[in-house]
Amino acid sequence: MAEELRFFLRTGVYAAVIAAIYWFASYDAVTDSYDWAGTTLLVAAALAGIAAVAVMALFARRALGGRPGSTLAVLVRWLGLADPGGAADDSPLATELDPLPPSSVWPLLGGVSATLIGLGLVFGPWLWLPGIVLLAWTAWSWVTQLRSAP
């Protein structure tokens, strides 16, 4: 789990640096303004990456019983600072791996139904009505498949 969270942290820091560079590079001398849309999206990407790490640290602290300093200890382990080798396969929470779910077609059909609903909002109810029916069927089949899985 540590490498996954380091990925989110690196993504957040990278997006923050790019947002700062983009802010200064987007200056338009003619209109005397900056590009707010691109900067806002880059800042949101930076906050999302860093928030993912912060939320996981909060859940890890709860899993460790909320001991004082446990959040910092978990972050140090996640970032690989506690182990000089920084092995990516060490689990900082020492949990067992969950078995992989069986392959399924229902996530794909869920995406198709969401696409139909979205297109129906643009082009009319002749697309979103079948999308809603397909979504209901997909959700029911996906849930019953998960319940019957070993």
N, CA, C and O atoms as a GROMACS GRO file, in nm:
protein
  600
    1MET      N    1   0.082  -0.119   0.000
    1MET     CA    2   0.000   0.000   0.000
    1MET      C    3   0.086   0.126   0.000
    1MET      O    4   0.041   0.231  -0.045
    2ALA      N    5   0.206   0.116   0.048
    2ALA     CA    6   0.289   0.235   0.059
    2ALA      C    7   0.320   0.296  -0.077
    2ALA      O    8   0.318   0.418  -0.091
    3GLU      N    9   0.349   0.215  -0.175
    3GLU     CA   10   0.383   0.270  -0.306
    3GLU      C   11   0.264   0.339  -0.370
    3GLU      O   12   0.281   0.440  -0.439
    4GLU      N   13   0.144   0.287  -0.349
    4GLU     CA   14   0.026   0.352  -0.405
    4GLU      C   15   0.007   0.492  -0.347
    4GLU      O   16  -0.025   0.586  -0.420
    5LEU      N   17   0.027   0.504  -0.217
    5LEU     CA   18   0.010   0.635  -0.156
    5LEU      C   19   0.122   0.730  -0.192
    5LEU      O   20   0.100   0.851  -0.204
    6ARG      N   21   0.242   0.679  -0.209
    6ARG     CA   22   0.351   0.765  -0.257
    6ARG      C   23   0.319   0.816  -0.397
    6ARG      O   24   0.354   0.928  -0.432
    7PHE      N   25   0.252   0.733  -0.477
    7PHE     CA   26   0.209   0.776  -0.610
    7PHE      C   27   0.114   0.895  -0.600
    7PHE      O   28   0.130   0.994  -0.673
    8PHE      N   29   0.014   0.887  -0.511
    8PHE     CA   30  -0.079   0.999  -0.494
    8PHE      C   31  -0.009   1.123  -0.442
    8PHE      O   32  -0.040   1.235  -0.483
    9LEU      N   33   0.085   1.104  -0.352
    9LEU     CA   34   0.158   1.219  -0.299
    9LEU      C   35   0.243   1.284  -0.408
    9LEU      O   36   0.244   1.406  -0.421
   10ARG      N   37   0.313   1.202  -0.487
   10ARG     CA   38   0.392   1.257  -0.598
   10ARG      C   39   0.303   1.328  -0.699
   10ARG      O   40   0.340   1.433  -0.752
   11THR      N   41   0.187   1.271  -0.727
   11THR     CA   42   0.094   1.334  -0.821
   11THR      C   43   0.047   1.468  -0.768
   11THR      O   44   0.041   1.566  -0.844
   12GLY      N   45   0.013   1.475  -0.640
   12GLY     CA   46  -0.032   1.601  -0.582
   12GLY      C   47   0.076   1.707  -0.582
   12GLY      O   48   0.049   1.823  -0.614
   13VAL      N   49   0.198   1.670  -0.546
   13VAL     CA   50   0.308   1.766  -0.545
   13VAL      C   51   0.340   1.811  -0.687
   13VAL      O   52   0.365   1.930  -0.710
   14TYR      N   53   0.340   1.718  -0.782
   14TYR     CA   54   0.366   1.753  -0.922
   14TYR      C   55   0.260   1.851  -0.974
   14TYR      O   56   0.293   1.950  -1.038
   15ALA      N   57   0.133   1.823  -0.945
   15ALA     CA   58   0.026   1.912  -0.991
   15ALA      C   59   0.037   2.049  -0.927
   15ALA      O   60   0.006   2.150  -0.991
   16ALA      N   61   0.082   2.056  -0.801
   16ALA     CA   62   0.099   2.186  -0.735
   16ALA      C   63   0.211   2.266  -0.802
   16ALA      O   64   0.197   2.386  -0.822
   17VAL      N   65   0.320   2.200  -0.834
   17VAL     CA   66   0.431   2.269  -0.901
   17VAL      C   67   0.388   2.316  -1.040
   17VAL      O   68   0.417   2.429  -1.078
   18ILE      N   69   0.320   2.230  -1.114
   18ILE     CA   70   0.273   2.267  -1.247
   18ILE      C   71   0.170   2.380  -1.240
   18ILE      O   72   0.167   2.466  -1.328
   19ALA      N   73   0.086   2.381  -1.135
   19ALA     CA   74  -0.012   2.489  -1.119
   19ALA      C   75   0.058   2.622  -1.098
   19ALA      O   76   0.016   2.724  -1.154
   20ALA      N   77   0.163   2.623  -1.020
   20ALA     CA   78   0.237   2.747  -0.997
   20ALA      C   79   0.304   2.795  -1.126
   20ALA      O   80   0.300   2.914  -1.158
   21ILE      N   81   0.364   2.702  -1.198
   21ILE     CA   82   0.428   2.740  -1.325
   21ILE      C   83   0.323   2.788  -1.425
   21ILE      O   84   0.344   2.886  -1.496
   22TYR      N   85   0.211   2.718  -1.432
   22TYR     CA   86   0.105   2.753  -1.526
   22TYR      C   87   0.047   2.891  -1.494
   22TYR      O   88   0.014   2.967  -1.585
   23TRP      N   89   0.033   2.922  -1.367
   23TRP     CA   90  -0.021   3.051  -1.327
   23TRP      C   91   0.064   3.165  -1.385
   23TRP      O   92   0.010   3.260  -1.442
   24PHE      N   93   0.195   3.155  -1.370
   24PHE     CA   94   0.282   3.260  -1.420
   24PHE      C   95   0.295   3.256  -1.572
   24PHE      O   96   0.310   3.360  -1.636
   25ALA      N   97   0.291   3.137  -1.631
   25ALA     CA   98   0.305   3.126  -1.776
   25ALA      C   99   0.178   3.166  -1.850
   25ALA      O  100   0.184   3.197  -1.969
   26SER      N  101   0.065   3.168  -1.783
   26SER     CA  102  -0.061   3.199  -1.851
   26SER      C  103  -0.094   3.348  -1.849
   26SER      O  104  -0.204   3.387  -1.888
   27TYR      N  105  -0.002   3.430  -1.806
   27TYR     CA  106  -0.029   3.574  -1.800
   27TYR      C  107  -0.044   3.629  -1.942
   27TYR      O  108   0.039   3.605  -2.029
   28ASP      N  109  -0.151   3.704  -1.962
   28ASP     CA  110  -0.177   3.767  -2.091
   28ASP      C  111  -0.162   3.918  -2.074
   28ASP      O  112  -0.243   3.982  -2.006
   29ALA      N  113  -0.059   3.973  -2.135
   29ALA     CA  114  -0.029   4.116  -2.116
   29ALA      C  115  -0.134   4.205  -2.182
   29ALA      O  116  -0.156   4.318  -2.137
   30VAL      N  117  -0.200   4.156  -2.285
   30VAL     CA  118  -0.300   4.237  -2.354
   30VAL      C  119  -0.420   4.262  -2.263
   30VAL      O  120  -0.467   4.376  -2.250
   31THR      N  121  -0.470   4.155  -2.201
   31THR     CA  122  -0.586   4.170  -2.113
   31THR      C  123  -0.546   4.190  -1.967
   31THR      O  124  -0.632   4.212  -1.882
   32ASP      N  125  -0.418   4.181  -1.938
   32ASP     CA  126  -0.365   4.195  -1.802
   32ASP      C  127  -0.435   4.100  -1.705
   32ASP      O  128  -0.482   4.141  -1.598
   33SER      N  129  -0.441   3.970  -1.744
   33SER     CA  130  -0.508   3.870  -1.660
   33SER      C  131  -0.437   3.735  -1.672
   33SER      O  132  -0.352   3.714  -1.759
   34TYR      N  133  -0.475   3.646  -1.582
   34TYR     CA  134  -0.423   3.510  -1.581
   34TYR      C  135  -0.536   3.415  -1.619
   34TYR      O  136  -0.653   3.451  -1.614
   35ASP      N  137  -0.498   3.293  -1.658
   35ASP     CA  138  -0.597   3.191  -1.690
   35ASP      C  139  -0.643   3.123  -1.562
   35ASP      O  140  -0.569   3.046  -1.501
   36TRP      N  141  -0.766   3.153  -1.521
   36TRP     CA  142  -0.818   3.098  -1.396
   36TRP      C  143  -0.863   2.954  -1.410
   36TRP      O  144  -0.850   2.876  -1.315
   37ALA      N  145  -0.916   2.916  -1.525
   37ALA     CA  146  -0.972   2.781  -1.542
   37ALA      C  147  -0.864   2.673  -1.530
   37ALA      O  148  -0.879   2.578  -1.453
   38GLY      N  149  -0.757   2.688  -1.605
   38GLY     CA  150  -0.651   2.587  -1.600
   38GLY      C  151  -0.582   2.581  -1.465
   38GLY      O  152  -0.550   2.473  -1.415
   39THR      N  153  -0.560   2.698  -1.405
   39THR     CA  154  -0.497   2.701  -1.273
   39THR      C  155  -0.586   2.636  -1.168
   39THR      O  156  -0.537   2.562  -1.082
   40THR      N  157  -0.716   2.663  -1.176
   40THR     CA  158  -0.809   2.603  -1.079
   40THR      C  159  -0.810   2.452  -1.092
   40THR      O  160  -0.812   2.381  -0.992
   41LEU      N  161  -0.810   2.401  -1.216
   41LEU     CA  162  -0.810   2.256  -1.235
   41LEU      C  163  -0.681   2.192  -1.185
   41LEU      O  164  -0.684   2.084  -1.126
   42LEU      N  165  -0.570   2.258  -1.207
   42LEU     CA  166  -0.443   2.202  -1.159
   42LEU      C  167  -0.434   2.206  -1.007
   42LEU      O  168  -0.383   2.112  -0.946
   43VAL      N  169  -0.485   2.311  -0.946
   43VAL     CA  170  -0.486   2.318  -0.799
   43VAL      C  171  -0.580   2.211  -0.743
   43VAL      O  172  -0.549   2.149  -0.642
   44ALA      N  173  -0.694   2.188  -0.809
   44ALA     CA  174  -0.786   2.083  -0.765
   44ALA      C  175  -0.720   1.945  -0.776
   44ALA      O  176  -0.740   1.861  -0.689
   45ALA      N  177  -0.643   1.922  -0.881
   45ALA     CA  178  -0.572   1.794  -0.895
   45ALA      C  179  -0.469   1.778  -0.784
   45ALA      O  180  -0.452   1.668  -0.730
   46ALA      N  181  -0.400   1.886  -0.750
   46ALA     CA  182  -0.301   1.880  -0.643
   46ALA      C  183  -0.369   1.850  -0.510
   46ALA      O  184  -0.321   1.766  -0.433
   47LEU      N  185  -0.480   1.917  -0.483
   47LEU     CA  186  -0.551   1.894  -0.356
   47LEU      C  187  -0.609   1.754  -0.350
   47LEU      O  188  -0.613   1.693  -0.243
   48ALA      N  189  -0.655   1.701  -0.464
   48ALA     CA  190  -0.710   1.565  -0.465
   48ALA      C  191  -0.603   1.462  -0.434
   48ALA      O  192  -0.627   1.368  -0.358
   49GLY      N  193  -0.486   1.478  -0.492
   49GLY     CA  194  -0.378   1.382  -0.464
   49GLY      C  195  -0.333   1.386  -0.320
   49GLY      O  196  -0.311   1.282  -0.258
   50ILE      N  197  -0.319   1.506  -0.266
   50ILE     CA  198  -0.275   1.519  -0.127
   50ILE      C  199  -0.386   1.477  -0.032
   50ILE      O  200  -0.358   1.421   0.074
   51ALA      N  201  -0.512   1.504  -0.068
   51ALA     CA  202  -0.624   1.464   0.017
   51ALA      C  203  -0.635   1.312   0.025
   51ALA      O  204  -0.673   1.259   0.129
   52ALA      N  205  -0.603   1.241  -0.082
   52ALA     CA  206  -0.607   1.095  -0.079
   52ALA      C  207  -0.511   1.041   0.026
   52ALA      O  208  -0.544   0.948   0.099
   53VAL      N  209  -0.392   1.099   0.033
   53VAL     CA  210  -0.294   1.056   0.132
   53VAL      C  211  -0.342   1.092   0.273
   53VAL      O  212  -0.327   1.013   0.366
   54ALA      N  213  -0.400   1.212   0.289
   54ALA     CA  214  -0.446   1.256   0.421
   54ALA      C  215  -0.561   1.168   0.471
   54ALA      O  216  -0.566   1.134   0.589
   55VAL      N  217  -0.654   1.133   0.383
   55VAL     CA  218  -0.767   1.049   0.425
   55VAL      C  219  -0.718   0.911   0.464
   55VAL      O  220  -0.764   0.855   0.563
   56MET      N  221  -0.626   0.856   0.387
   56MET     CA  222  -0.573   0.724   0.424
   56MET      C  223  -0.496   0.729   0.555
   56MET      O  224  -0.499   0.633   0.631
   57ALA      N  225  -0.429   0.840   0.584
   57ALA     CA  226  -0.360   0.853   0.712
   57ALA      C  227  -0.461   0.859   0.826
   57ALA      O  228  -0.437   0.804   0.933
   58LEU      N  229  -0.574   0.925   0.803
   58LEU     CA  230  -0.678   0.931   0.906
   58LEU      C  231  -0.734   0.792   0.933
   58LEU      O  232  -0.750   0.754   1.049
   59PHE      N  233  -0.764   0.716   0.828
   59PHE     CA  234  -0.816   0.581   0.847
   59PHE      C  235  -0.711   0.490   0.910
   59PHE      O  236  -0.745   0.403   0.990
   60ALA      N  237  -0.585   0.509   0.875
   60ALA     CA  238  -0.480   0.428   0.934
   60ALA      C  239  -0.466   0.458   1.083
   60ALA      O  240  -0.442   0.367   1.163
   61ARG      N  241  -0.482   0.584   1.120
   61ARG     CA  242  -0.474   0.620   1.262
   61ARG      C  243  -0.588   0.555   1.339
   61ARG      O  244  -0.568   0.506   1.450
   62ARG      N  245  -0.707   0.554   1.280
   62ARG     CA  246  -0.820   0.488   1.346
   62ARG      C  247  -0.796   0.338   1.358
   62ARG      O  248  -0.829   0.277   1.459
   63ALA      N  249  -0.736   0.278   1.254
   63ALA     CA  250  -0.709   0.135   1.257
   63ALA      C  251  -0.605   0.102   1.363
   63ALA      O  252  -0.605  -0.008   1.420
   64LEU      N  253  -0.515   0.196   1.390
   64LEU     CA  254  -0.412   0.172   1.491
   64LEU      C  255  -0.458   0.211   1.631
   64LEU      O  256  -0.379   0.210   1.725
   65GLY      N  257  -0.585   0.245   1.645
   65GLY     CA  258  -0.639   0.275   1.777
   65GLY      C  259  -0.628   0.421   1.816
   65GLY      O  260  -0.653   0.454   1.932
   66GLY      N  261  -0.592   0.509   1.726
   66GLY     CA  262  -0.587   0.651   1.756
   66GLY      C  263  -0.479   0.691   1.854
   66GLY      O  264  -0.492   0.791   1.923
   67ARG      N  265  -0.372   0.614   1.861
   67ARG     CA  266  -0.263   0.649   1.953
   67ARG      C  267  -0.198   0.779   1.911
   67ARG      O  268  -0.189   0.807   1.791
   68PRO      N  269  -0.154   0.860   2.005
   68PRO     CA  270  -0.086   0.985   1.969
   68PRO      C  271   0.040   0.955   1.888
   68PRO      O  272   0.118   0.867   1.923
   69GLY      N  273   0.057   1.028   1.782
   69GLY     CA  274   0.175   1.010   1.698
   69GLY      C  275   0.162   0.898   1.598
   69GLY      O  276   0.252   0.877   1.517
   70SER      N  277   0.051   0.823   1.601
   70SER     CA  278   0.039   0.711   1.510
   70SER      C  279   0.022   0.757   1.366
   70SER      O  280   0.067   0.690   1.273
   71THR      N  281  -0.043   0.872   1.346
   71THR     CA  282  -0.058   0.923   1.210
   71THR      C  283   0.077   0.956   1.150
   71THR      O  284   0.105   0.920   1.036
   72LEU      N  285   0.161   1.022   1.225
   72LEU     CA  286   0.294   1.055   1.177
   72LEU      C  287   0.376   0.928   1.152
   72LEU      O  288   0.449   0.920   1.054
   73ALA      N  289   0.363   0.831   1.241
   73ALA     CA  290   0.438   0.706   1.224
   73ALA      C  291   0.394   0.633   1.097
   73ALA      O  292   0.477   0.578   1.025
   74VAL      N  293   0.262   0.633   1.070
   74VAL     CA  294   0.213   0.567   0.950
   74VAL      C  295   0.263   0.641   0.826
   74VAL      O  296   0.304   0.577   0.729
   75LEU      N  297   0.259   0.774   0.828
   75LEU     CA  298   0.307   0.850   0.713
   75LEU      C  299   0.456   0.827   0.689
   75LEU      O  300   0.500   0.818   0.574
   76VAL      N  301   0.533   0.818   0.796
   76VAL     CA  302   0.676   0.792   0.782
   76VAL      C  303   0.698   0.656   0.717
   76VAL      O  304   0.785   0.641   0.631
   77ARG      N  305   0.621   0.556   0.759
   77ARG     CA  306   0.633   0.424   0.698
   77ARG      C  307   0.587   0.424   0.553
   77ARG      O  308   0.650   0.363   0.468
   78TRP      N  309   0.476   0.494   0.525
   78TRP     CA  310   0.425   0.500   0.388
   78TRP      C  311   0.524   0.565   0.293
   78TRP      O  312   0.541   0.521   0.180
   79LEU      N  313   0.588   0.669   0.340
   79LEU     CA  314   0.681   0.741   0.254
   79LEU      C  315   0.814   0.670   0.241
   79LEU      O  316   0.900   0.713   0.163
   80GLY      N  317   0.834   0.564   0.315
   80GLY     CA  318   0.956   0.487   0.305
   80GLY      C  319   1.071   0.545   0.383
   80GLY      O  320   1.187   0.510   0.358
   81LEU      N  321   1.042   0.634   0.478
   81LEU     CA  322   1.150   0.695   0.554
   81LEU      C  323   1.195   0.608   0.671
   81LEU      O  324   1.307   0.623   0.719
   82ALA      N  325   1.110   0.516   0.717
   82ALA     CA  326   1.146   0.431   0.830
   82ALA      C  327   1.240   0.319   0.787
   82ALA      O  328   1.324   0.275   0.866
   83ASP      N  329   1.226   0.274   0.665
   83ASP     CA  330   1.308   0.166   0.614
   83ASP      C  331   1.399   0.224   0.505
   83ASP      O  332   1.349   0.276   0.406
   84PRO      N  333   1.533   0.216   0.522
   84PRO     CA  334   1.621   0.274   0.421
   84PRO      C  335   1.601   0.213   0.282
   84PRO      O  336   1.622   0.279   0.181
   85GLY      N  337   1.559   0.087   0.279
   85GLY     CA  338   1.536   0.024   0.149
   85GLY      C  339   1.407   0.071   0.087
   85GLY      O  340   1.395   0.074  -0.036
   86GLY      N  341   1.309   0.109   0.169
   86GLY     CA  342   1.180   0.156   0.119
   86GLY      C  343   1.108   0.052   0.036
   86GLY      O  344   1.060   0.083  -0.073
   87ALA      N  345   1.099  -0.070   0.086
   87ALA     CA  346   1.034  -0.176   0.010
   87ALA      C  347   0.889  -0.142  -0.016
   87ALA      O  348   0.814  -0.107   0.076
   88ALA      N  349   0.848  -0.151  -0.142
   88ALA     CA  350   0.712  -0.112  -0.181
   88ALA      C  351   0.610  -0.218  -0.144
   88ALA      O  352   0.490  -0.188  -0.138
   89ASP      N  353   0.654  -0.341  -0.118
   89ASP     CA  354   0.557  -0.446  -0.091
   89ASP      C  355   0.526  -0.461   0.058
   89ASP      O  356   0.446  -0.547   0.094
   90ASP      N  357   0.586  -0.382   0.145
   90ASP     CA  358   0.555  -0.389   0.287
   90ASP      C  359   0.422  -0.320   0.311
   90ASP      O  360   0.399  -0.210   0.260
   91SER      N  361   0.337  -0.383   0.386
   91SER     CA  362   0.208  -0.324   0.418
   91SER      C  363   0.220  -0.248   0.549
   91SER      O  364   0.248  -0.310   0.651
   92PRO      N  365   0.199  -0.116   0.550
   92PRO     CA  366   0.216  -0.040   0.672
   92PRO      C  367   0.111  -0.071   0.778
   92PRO      O  368   0.134  -0.046   0.896
   93LEU      N  369  -0.003  -0.126   0.738
   93LEU     CA  370  -0.106  -0.161   0.836
   93LEU      C  371  -0.104  -0.309   0.870
   93LEU      O  372  -0.181  -0.353   0.956
   94ALA      N  373  -0.019  -0.385   0.807
   94ALA     CA  374  -0.006  -0.529   0.832
   94ALA      C  375  -0.139  -0.599   0.819
   94ALA      O  376  -0.177  -0.677   0.906
   95THR      N  377  -0.210  -0.572   0.711
   95THR     CA  378  -0.338  -0.639   0.686
   95THR      C  379  -0.317  -0.748   0.583
   95THR      O  380  -0.220  -0.747   0.507
   96GLU      N  381  -0.410  -0.840   0.580
   96GLU     CA  382  -0.404  -0.947   0.482
   96GLU      C  383  -0.457  -0.895   0.349
   96GLU      O  384  -0.539  -0.804   0.345
   97LEU      N  385  -0.408  -0.953   0.241
   97LEU     CA  386  -0.456  -0.914   0.109
   97LEU      C  387  -0.595  -0.970   0.086
   97LEU      O  388  -0.623  -1.085   0.121
   98ASP      N  389  -0.682  -0.889   0.028
   98ASP     CA  390  -0.816  -0.935  -0.005
   98ASP      C  391  -0.810  -1.015  -0.134
   98ASP      O  392  -0.733  -0.982  -0.224
   99PRO      N  393  -0.892  -1.119  -0.145
   99PRO     CA  394  -0.894  -1.194  -0.271
   99PRO      C  395  -0.954  -1.108  -0.381
   99PRO      O  396  -1.041  -1.024  -0.357
  100LEU      N  397  -0.906  -1.130  -0.502
  100LEU     CA  398  -0.959  -1.056  -0.616
  100LEU      C  399  -1.099  -1.106  -0.650
  100LEU      O  400  -1.125  -1.226  -0.644
  101PRO      N  401  -1.189  -1.016  -0.684
  101PRO     CA  402  -1.322  -1.061  -0.723
  101PRO      C  403  -1.317  -1.130  -0.858
  101PRO      O  404  -1.225  -1.107  -0.936
  102PRO      N  405  -1.416  -1.213  -0.886
  102PRO     CA  406  -1.416  -1.278  -1.016
  102PRO      C  407  -1.442  -1.176  -1.126
  102PRO      O  408  -1.500  -1.070  -1.102
  103SER      N  409  -1.397  -1.209  -1.247
  103SER     CA  410  -1.418  -1.115  -1.358
  103SER      C  411  -1.568  -1.104  -1.385
  103SER      O  412  -1.644  -1.198  -1.364
  104SER      N  413  -1.607  -0.986  -1.432
  104SER     CA  414  -1.749  -0.959  -1.449
  104SER      C  415  -1.769  -0.861  -1.564
  104SER      O  416  -1.682  -0.778  -1.592
  105VAL      N  417  -1.882  -0.872  -1.630
  105VAL     CA  418  -1.918  -0.782  -1.739
  105VAL      C  419  -1.998  -0.663  -1.685
  105VAL      O  420  -2.021  -0.566  -1.758
  106TRP      N  421  -2.043  -0.669  -1.560
  106TRP     CA  422  -2.134  -0.567  -1.507
  106TRP      C  423  -2.071  -0.428  -1.493
  106TRP      O  424  -2.142  -0.330  -1.515
  107PRO      N  425  -1.945  -0.413  -1.459
  107PRO     CA  426  -1.889  -0.277  -1.459
  107PRO      C  427  -1.890  -0.213  -1.598
  107PRO      O  428  -1.915  -0.093  -1.611
  108LEU      N  429  -1.864  -0.292  -1.701
  108LEU     CA  430  -1.868  -0.240  -1.837
  108LEU      C  431  -2.009  -0.196  -1.874
  108LEU      O  432  -2.028  -0.088  -1.931
  109LEU      N  433  -2.108  -0.278  -1.842
  109LEU     CA  434  -2.246  -0.242  -1.872
  109LEU      C  435  -2.292  -0.123  -1.788
  109LEU      O  436  -2.376  -0.044  -1.832
  110GLY      N  437  -2.239  -0.110  -1.667
  110GLY     CA  438  -2.270   0.008  -1.587
  110GLY      C  439  -2.218   0.134  -1.653
  110GLY      O  440  -2.284   0.238  -1.650
  111GLY      N  441  -2.100   0.127  -1.711
  111GLY     CA  442  -2.045   0.242  -1.784
  111GLY      C  443  -2.125   0.274  -1.909
  111GLY      O  444  -2.146   0.391  -1.941
  112VAL      N  445  -2.170   0.171  -1.979
  112VAL     CA  446  -2.252   0.192  -2.099
  112VAL      C  447  -2.385   0.258  -2.060
  112VAL      O  448  -2.431   0.350  -2.127
  113SER      N  449  -2.446   0.211  -1.950
  113SER     CA  450  -2.573   0.270  -1.908
  113SER      C  451  -2.554   0.414  -1.862
  113SER      O  452  -2.639   0.499  -1.889
  114ALA      N  453  -2.445   0.445  -1.794
  114ALA     CA  454  -2.418   0.583  -1.754
  114ALA      C  455  -2.395   0.671  -1.876
  114ALA      O  456  -2.436   0.787  -1.877
  115THR      N  457  -2.331   0.618  -1.978
  115THR     CA  458  -2.311   0.692  -2.102
  115THR      C  459  -2.445   0.719  -2.170
  115THR      O  460  -2.468   0.830  -2.219
  116LEU      N  461  -2.532   0.619  -2.174
  116LEU     CA  462  -2.663   0.639  -2.234
  116LEU      C  463  -2.743   0.745  -2.159
  116LEU      O  464  -2.809   0.829  -2.221
  117ILE      N  465  -2.737   0.742  -2.027
  117ILE     CA  466  -2.810   0.842  -1.948
  117ILE      C  467  -2.753   0.981  -1.975
  117ILE      O  468  -2.829   1.076  -1.992
  118GLY      N  469  -2.622   0.994  -1.977
  118GLY     CA  470  -2.559   1.123  -2.003
  118GLY      C  471  -2.592   1.176  -2.143
  118GLY      O  472  -2.623   1.294  -2.159
  119LEU      N  473  -2.586   1.088  -2.242
  119LEU     CA  474  -2.622   1.130  -2.377
  119LEU      C  475  -2.770   1.162  -2.388
  119LEU      O  476  -2.810   1.249  -2.465
  120GLY      N  477  -2.852   1.091  -2.310
  120GLY     CA  478  -2.995   1.119  -2.309
  120GLY      C  479  -3.027   1.256  -2.253
  120GLY      O  480  -3.125   1.319  -2.295
  121LEU      N  481  -2.947   1.303  -2.161
  121LEU     CA  482  -2.968   1.438  -2.109
  121LEU      C  483  -2.941   1.544  -2.216
  121LEU      O  484  -2.995   1.654  -2.211
  122VAL      N  485  -2.856   1.509  -2.313
  122VAL     CA  486  -2.825   1.602  -2.421
  122VAL      C  487  -2.922   1.586  -2.538
  122VAL      O  488  -2.973   1.685  -2.590
  123PHE      N  489  -2.948   1.461  -2.579
  123PHE     CA  490  -3.024   1.437  -2.702
  123PHE      C  491  -3.170   1.402  -2.680
  123PHE      O  492  -3.248   1.407  -2.776
  124GLY      N  493  -3.211   1.368  -2.560
  124GLY     CA  494  -3.352   1.341  -2.536
  124GLY      C  495  -3.377   1.209  -2.465
  124GLY      O  496  -3.287   1.128  -2.447
  125PRO      N  497  -3.504   1.189  -2.425
  125PRO     CA  498  -3.538   1.072  -2.343
  125PRO      C  499  -3.530   0.940  -2.418
  125PRO      O  500  -3.532   0.835  -2.354
  126TRP      N  501  -3.521   0.942  -2.549
  126TRP     CA  502  -3.510   0.816  -2.620
  126TRP      C  503  -3.378   0.746  -2.590
  126TRP      O  504  -3.363   0.628  -2.622
  127LEU      N  505  -3.280   0.816  -2.530
  127LEU     CA  506  -3.154   0.753  -2.488
  127LEU      C  507  -3.149   0.728  -2.338
  127LEU      O  508  -3.095   0.626  -2.295
  128TRP      N  509  -3.203   0.819  -2.257
  128TRP     CA  510  -3.188   0.798  -2.114
  128TRP      C  511  -3.286   0.697  -2.059
  128TRP      O  512  -3.259   0.637  -1.955
  129LEU      N  513  -3.399   0.674  -2.124
  129LEU     CA  514  -3.491   0.571  -2.076
  129LEU      C  515  -3.429   0.431  -2.085
  129LEU      O  516  -3.432   0.357  -1.987
  130PRO      N  517  -3.371   0.393  -2.201
  130PRO     CA  518  -3.302   0.263  -2.203
  130PRO      C  519  -3.180   0.260  -2.110
  130PRO      O  520  -3.145   0.155  -2.056
  131GLY      N  521  -3.117   0.377  -2.090
  131GLY     CA  522  -3.003   0.383  -1.999
  131GLY      C  523  -3.043   0.354  -1.855
  131GLY      O  524  -2.970   0.285  -1.783
  132ILE      N  525  -3.158   0.405  -1.813
  132ILE     CA  526  -3.206   0.380  -1.677
  132ILE      C  527  -3.243   0.233  -1.660
  132ILE      O  528  -3.212   0.172  -1.557
  133VAL      N  529  -3.308   0.176  -1.760
  133VAL     CA  530  -3.344   0.033  -1.753
  133VAL      C  531  -3.218  -0.053  -1.747
  133VAL      O  532  -3.209  -0.145  -1.666
  134LEU      N  533  -3.121  -0.022  -1.832
  134LEU     CA  534  -2.994  -0.098  -1.833
  134LEU      C  535  -2.920  -0.080  -1.701
  134LEU      O  536  -2.859  -0.174  -1.651
  135LEU      N  537  -2.922   0.042  -1.644
  135LEU     CA  538  -2.856   0.066  -1.516
  135LEU      C  539  -2.920  -0.014  -1.404
  135LEU      O  540  -2.849  -0.071  -1.321
  136ALA      N  541  -3.053  -0.019  -1.400
  136ALA     CA  542  -3.122  -0.096  -1.296
  136ALA      C  543  -3.090  -0.245  -1.309
  136ALA      O  544  -3.062  -0.311  -1.210
  137TRP      N  545  -3.093  -0.296  -1.432
  137TRP     CA  546  -3.062  -0.437  -1.454
  137TRP      C  547  -2.917  -0.468  -1.417
  137TRP      O  548  -2.888  -0.571  -1.356
  138THR      N  549  -2.825  -0.377  -1.455
  138THR     CA  550  -2.684  -0.395  -1.424
  138THR      C  551  -2.660  -0.393  -1.275
  138THR      O  552  -2.588  -0.478  -1.222
  139ALA      N  553  -2.719  -0.296  -1.205
  139ALA     CA  554  -2.699  -0.287  -1.060
  139ALA      C  555  -2.751  -0.412  -0.990
  139ALA      O  556  -2.684  -0.466  -0.903
  140TRP      N  557  -2.869  -0.458  -1.028
  140TRP     CA  558  -2.926  -0.577  -0.965
  140TRP      C  559  -2.838  -0.700  -0.992
  140TRP      O  560  -2.810  -0.778  -0.901
  141SER      N  561  -2.796  -0.716  -1.115
  141SER     CA  562  -2.714  -0.833  -1.150
  141SER      C  563  -2.578  -0.828  -1.083
  141SER      O  564  -2.525  -0.931  -1.041
  142TRP      N  565  -2.520  -0.710  -1.073
  142TRP     CA  566  -2.389  -0.695  -1.011
  142TRP      C  567  -2.396  -0.726  -0.862
  142TRP      O  568  -2.309  -0.794  -0.808
  143VAL      N  569  -2.500  -0.676  -0.796
  143VAL     CA  570  -2.515  -0.702  -0.651
  143VAL      C  571  -2.542  -0.850  -0.626
  143VAL      O  572  -2.484  -0.908  -0.534
  144THR      N  573  -2.628  -0.911  -0.706
  144THR     CA  574  -2.655  -1.054  -0.683
  144THR      C  575  -2.534  -1.140  -0.718
  144THR      O  576  -2.515  -1.246  -0.658
  145GLN      N  577  -2.451  -1.097  -0.812
  145GLN     CA  578  -2.330  -1.171  -0.842
  145GLN      C  579  -2.232  -1.164  -0.725
  145GLN      O  580  -2.168  -1.263  -0.691
  146LEU      N  581  -2.221  -1.044  -0.662
  146LEU     CA  582  -2.131  -1.029  -0.549
  146LEU      C  583  -2.176  -1.109  -0.429
  146LEU      O  584  -2.094  -1.163  -0.355
  147ARG      N  585  -2.307  -1.117  -0.408
  147ARG     CA  586  -2.358  -1.195  -0.295
  147ARG      C  587  -2.335  -1.344  -0.314
  147ARG      O  588  -2.311  -1.417  -0.218
  148SER      N  589  -2.343  -1.389  -0.441
  148SER     CA  590  -2.327  -1.531  -0.466
  148SER      C  591  -2.181  -1.571  -0.487
  148SER      O  592  -2.151  -1.690  -0.501
  149ALA      N  593  -2.090  -1.475  -0.489
  149ALA     CA  594  -1.947  -1.507  -0.508
  149ALA      C  595  -1.893  -1.580  -0.386
  149ALA      O  596  -1.936  -1.554  -0.273
  150PRO      N  597  -1.799  -1.672  -0.408
  150PRO     CA  598  -1.745  -1.749  -0.294
  150PRO      C  599  -1.661  -1.664  -0.202
  150PRO      O  600  -1.609  -1.714  -0.103
   0.00000   0.00000   0.00000
